């Protein structure tokens, strides 16, 4: 700003540096590493010599522009302009992008798009045809060092200045970058000398611009084309406004006007309003004083009320102390009962211990008797076995004796029958003799017929008997064995058909509902979950196989991958035990088997594991985790945690698997690092056991049920197997029916054979019986006499047999009468053992009775002990409850006492209950209320507080009003003073500008004068040629009367004059010479170069499309020419 105190440089005059001669930091020192120095011949003047300080040997003011960079900005795709620190000329044809560089400078340093006169919105400055962002970047000097020569010094010295902006953050250079986006937004970026981002805040950019005194919107500092045209075409009022804006007087005046309006508003409204408030407060204070004086008469009532309140407070304490005393008495009684209960428990415990010891002793004795009884029983069993073995011969002899006795009885019975038969024969013989002739013929015929019948029956029997029964049995056993085997095969075939049919239906249903592959009830479970989602803490995830897809190129590995995921592929994920219990209830509701839909509890992380222990190198591509495509992060983590899919690999062949995953020699082999198992596509598995490779064949699952995308092959195979199985089942059914028919036929044949054989046997026996009867009845002529020889012979044989049997019986009885000493010893030992056992049984019964009695006594004692312990526990609980109540009551008493003590000292004479004092207080308060109604329901203390409060408010408000009035008056006085100073400064700046303007006009042999009409806000420019014969009548006051070149030169002269009155590190002028002819342009360029060299610490940037051949480039002057606009690419620059 022009109104700020100018920085004092080494070239300033003594009058300019009088206020800061003692402060070395005001001297700006140039950078040591400046590339563009100035000529030493231009150093110093006589004022510098008098002050002992020489002109700066080299350096520039902080804030000059070192580089301008554009990317996709206006017509430039990418351009970088590096500027000299003093005088820079940028030239080029129209459309080459000269003004775009000035616009980039303005936009980067905070100007709006409208102020550049290049568009209404900043997004319009992005290069046409580019869809991305535009970037502009300015690099500013921030090096605070300079060289100076003091009196008496032979060499320049380096000193540090303070003009640099935050050098500890930005260093020697500040990069200001602005990113312009297509959506119209933009972003500032302040970077240090290394390009590192320091800030994105516009406030930091404004602080830097203010510190370095960069005025980007000051038309004198940056004069673009539009402002130049406005200056040339504007009227005197526009020029005066330009003057005010260039010197910042316009902004100062606006600030003063704003302050003046605010001050006037405070005087006219705020002060009046506050004065009214002050009067109201004064009246309230007076009224409070009056009420307080009248209310002093009710002070004694308040004292009595205070005494009653003190008694009430301590009456609460007295009541609580009485309650505490009663509770303490109850606690003492409970403690006594607790002690009695403990003593009772001790007695019961001693009794239980005694009963337990007695029970233990008796149990030990009973166990000893049981062991002794077991030994006796084993001994008794041994003796009984030995006795049985010794008695076996005797028992055989007894059996033989019984047989002989039976034989003797049978023989005696037969003898009696023979004698009866002999008598019968004799009777029949007598009868026979009487009917012998008539019966012989009939008997002969009957015997003949009987013999023929017997022969026929015998022939029939031999014919039937010729076929042995063993053949029937063997054939029947063979047929039954074949039938049973056929039945078993039919049952197996039926089960296989049912299994294949179920699997086929499942696969066919799988094409419509993939959930069926996880179990028949899983779809219903999924429906239950969806309808009850609100009951879960987080929605269950599952089955996990629904979230895992095998990549298309690895479909051949589906069986192996399903075997790896066998235990987790059908699982559900929940987040806690509550959700697991709810899901278990759904499974029980659907009666699902336990192996279906297992549940895994795992937290929800929301992101996949990123530290998997995958095998190294090419092995990782064969890991199951690489074969699967799992989108859900929680499912992926569960598969890693439960199935360890990162360490299980699948290879197409066994040879390749062993070659790539095995390490070491045979007998010492091992898997590669992070490899746990290796599978083949058919499900076979490789493992390492004790250094050797183990090959485990897959004998179960042959097809992928879940991960396979196409199940048509398995469906076709199942249909083929089902057809073959049904055909085999039909064959087995036919074979079973045939074998069953054969078995029934054989059984019928066997039964028929047995029946016929029995019938034939009965017929033979009947024929024999009839024949024998007829033969006995028949006698031939030789038997006409009675013949009993056979009976006598048989009788003699029977008599002999009886005699022999009796002799044998006598021998047996003799043998039986003999004793066996060993048997007798064994029997005696057995009797002794039996007697010992009986005695032991008696002792056992007695001891068991004793043990039972002791057990009953122990149970009774234990029950009594438990009751005593329960009573003791109840007593302890009662004591604890009483103690808690006493402690609580003590706390209440302490709290009540503390409150009462805080309220007033202890009052002893308060034996009445609190209700008594409360009633008295209410009565007193009613009485006081009647008195208070006279004073707006306030007591004396309230009135005193109200009086003091209103007095304080009045005093405070009066002080605030007085201070505020003084501040407003002070501000008004200071504003008037500053306005006078501003007017004096305006006059001073106008005079200096007019002098400078005349100086610059004289360089072209003109006399110029600036006529400032401050009251009318006009600036008139008067120009007259310095030629002989020219008078004041030849003075030109209307700029339109001048030629275009003269008018442009006048503009430049005025700008240079105004420039001497402002402080800015750089000045920019765009197309200042477009209306000049070559002569005026040459003079103007010479004036600009000379004037700029005099201000060697400032930077000047002149943009012109015209020829610069008259300007000579040196160490302080740099000319840059832009290429013609034949394309829109990089746009390189050339230097003349």
Buried (B, 14 or more C-beta within 10 A) or exposed (E): BBBEEBBBBBBBBEEBBEEBEEEEBBBBBBBEEBEBBBEEEEBBEEBBEEBEBBBBBBBBBBBBBBBBBBBBBBBBBBBBBBBBBBBBBBBBBEBBBBBBBBBBBBBBBBBEBEBBBBBEEBBEBBBEEBEEBBBBBBBBBBBBBBBBBEEEEEEBEEBEBBBBBBBEBBBBBBBBBBBBBEEEEBEBBBBBBEEEEBBEEEEBBEBBBEBBBBBBBBBBBBBBBBBBBBBBEBEBEBBBBBBBBBBBBBBBBEEBEEBBEEBEEBBEEBBEEBEEBBEEBBEBBEBBEEBBEEBEEBEEBBEBBEBBBBBBBBBBBBBBBEBBEEBBEBBEEBBEBBEEBBEBBEEBBEBBEEBBEBBEEBBEBBEEBBEBBEEBEEBBEBBBEBBEEBBEEBEEBEEBBEBBBEBBEBBEEBBEEBEEBBEEBEEBBEEBEEEEEEBBEEBEEBBEBBBEBBEEBBEBBEEBBEEEEEEBEEBBEBBBEBBEBBBEBBEBBBEBBEEBBEBBEBBEBBEEEBBBBBBBBBBBBBEBBEEEEEEBEBBBBBBBBBBBEBEEEBBBBBBBBBBBBEEBBBBBBBBEEEBBEBBBEBBEEBEBEEEBBBBBEBEBEEEBBEEBEBBEEEBBEBBBBBBBEBEBBBBBBBBBEBBBBBBBBBBEEBEEBBEBBBEEEEEEBEBBEBBEBBBBBBBBBBEBEEEEBEEEEBEEBEBBBBBBEEBEEBBEBBEEBBEEBBEBBEEBBEBBEBBBEBBEEBBEBBEEBEEBBEBBBEBBEBBBEBBEEBBEBBBEEEEEEBEBEEBEEBBEEBEEBBEBBBEBBEEBEEEEEEEEEEBEEBBEBBEEBBEBBEEBEEBBEEBBEBBEEBBEBBEEBBEBBEEBBEBBEEBBEBBEEBBEBBEEBBEBBEEBBEEBEEEBEEBEEBEBEBEBBBEBBEEBBEBBEEBBEEBEEBBBEBBBBBBEEBBEBBEEBEEEBEEBBEEBEEBBEEBEEBBEEBEEBBEEBBEBBBBBBBBBBEBBEBBBBBEBEEEEEBBBBBBBBEEEEEEEEEBBEEBEEBEEBBBBBBBBBBBBBBBBBBBBBBBBBBBBBBBBEEEBBBBBBBBBBEBBBEBBBBBBBBBBBEEBEEBEBEEBBBBBBBBEBEEBEEBEBEEE
